[in-house]
Amino acid sequence: MSFEVHDPTILANARQILDSVSSPKGMADAVLAAVSRNEEWRGKRCINLLAPEAPTSPTVRRLLSSEIGTRAAEGHIGRVNRWFAGTQYIDEVEALCVELLKQAFRCNYADHRLMGSMIGNMAIYHALVKPGDRVMTAAQPFGGHSSNRVDGPAGTRGVEIHDIPFDPVELEVDLDKFAEEAQRIRPKLVVMGMSMTLFPLPVAEMAKIMSAWGGQFVFDGAHQAGLIAGGQFQDPLKEGAAVLTGSAGKTFSGPQSGMIMWNDAALTKPITDAIFPALAATHQVNRVAALAVSAAEMIEFGKTYMAQIVKNAQALGKALEERGIRVLAAQRGYTRTHQVIADVKAFGGGLDVAHKLAEANIITNKNLIPGDTPADWDRPSGLRIGTIEATRLGWMEADMAQIAEFIARVLVKGEAVEQVRADVEAFRLPRQDFYYNFDNGYPAGVEKC
Ligand SMILES: *Cc1c(COP(=O)(O)O)cnc(C)c1O
């Protein structure tokens, strides 16, 4: 008996493709063809509204295939620290990356070596807690992420996980309840990681409560890292978080990478010991070079770019609501981030809606929202929509109204997806350049703020 976690039909289809070509070269060509199909469709013809996805600048994309990525480097920067010789230019690139990250996040220490925030968070659970310790994290229906839950890195560390209490209507931490439960549980760590993130979080208040027993606060800013660097969100390290982790491939708009930032020298050894030699050996120096350039882009363009991302998200929320699609937190202006969360239960729920919109070349994802239960996991009520790529294409508030109109034509007016798809392609195809980078500068009409 065989067991695959992957969709068996899609695997069978791949085997059929490989069987149908006569040579390994043909097999490689089949891979290239699939990549090209994606580039043509997702890259050129779709309105990509996935909240955890960002287009990189032309330079960052080029660096991802640069020669330096074929070189092996492991360990910490420096002649004696490394096992391999010949790394002097790699050291230079990595040191530039570290220093650029420190500048972008206005902090004392930063690390660039982990491939994603999933592993970045693993490093934190490795460094700051031991098996049996108690931690408090956000549950998924309120926006939490598996990396801080029992089925993710936190769980593999054998810690006891308690939920941060949330108000289900306001989508806010219930601070009174948190104070009460935290005082009872006395967690060693609170990790605030939100994949569904609309408003700033009470970092200062929570960190202060934790300090009574020496507990630490970690802000998992996977989604908000770009907003934080661009000064368009709260600054968790200034508000009492001991550590900030982040994904470079979300609002930060760089190559998919984990980033870890902190200020206290006492944390340097535990965190970097967890990175090397525990979780990373060779660490994709091409990705590190690309990360360094994207940090420089954030320093130059971040403020204007991130401010427009938020304005676009607010405009999109309003435009959807005006067209009969319920959007969460309307009473608070919809959002202070790159995300808008729609309640699409009335249109068949998040799974069906996301797939229907994808047929019209509009890419979003299903999302759990307050009121959904674990039984709704695969078919939740919400739809998460993000404005990162739409903003980097140079689009503004008026374009968000057009995007909302496309969505409403599919969901509310019930127009044929083929018709909407044709109009989406006509809207998207002429607009292919990404802005807020050194290659293309600012979009026409936008000035640095
Ligand atoms: C996306 C996300 C992660 C994981 O980040 P990767 O870079 O994809 O590994 C961790 N925490 C939160 C809150 C996230 O949203």
The ligand as a MOL file (V3000), in Angstrom:
LIG
                    3D

  0  0  0     0  0            999 V3000
M  V30 BEGIN CTAB
M  V30 COUNTS 15 15 0 0 0
M  V30 BEGIN ATOM
M  V30 1 C 4.2290 33.3880 6.6380 0
M  V30 2 C 4.4170 33.3100 8.0930 0
M  V30 3 C 5.4840 32.5920 8.6440 0
M  V30 4 C 6.3610 31.7030 7.8150 0
M  V30 5 O 7.1630 32.4180 6.9570 0
M  V30 6 P 7.9840 31.7360 5.7650 0
M  V30 7 O 8.9470 32.8190 5.3980 0
M  V30 8 O 6.9830 31.4230 4.7150 0
M  V30 9 O 8.6640 30.5210 6.2870 0
M  V30 10 C 5.6890 32.6690 10.0120 0
M  V30 11 N 4.8680 33.3740 10.8010 0
M  V30 12 C 3.8130 34.0560 10.3060 0
M  V30 13 C 2.9450 34.8280 11.2470 0
M  V30 14 C 3.5430 34.0210 8.9430 0
M  V30 15 O 2.4860 34.6780 8.4560 0
M  V30 END ATOM
M  V30 BEGIN BOND
M  V30 1 1 1 2
M  V30 2 1 2 3
M  V30 3 2 2 14
M  V30 4 1 3 4
M  V30 5 2 3 10
M  V30 6 1 4 5
M  V30 7 1 5 6
M  V30 8 2 6 7
M  V30 9 1 6 8
M  V30 10 1 6 9
M  V30 11 1 10 11
M  V30 12 2 11 12
M  V30 13 1 12 13
M  V30 14 1 12 14
M  V30 15 1 14 15
M  V30 END BOND
M  V30 END CTAB
M  END
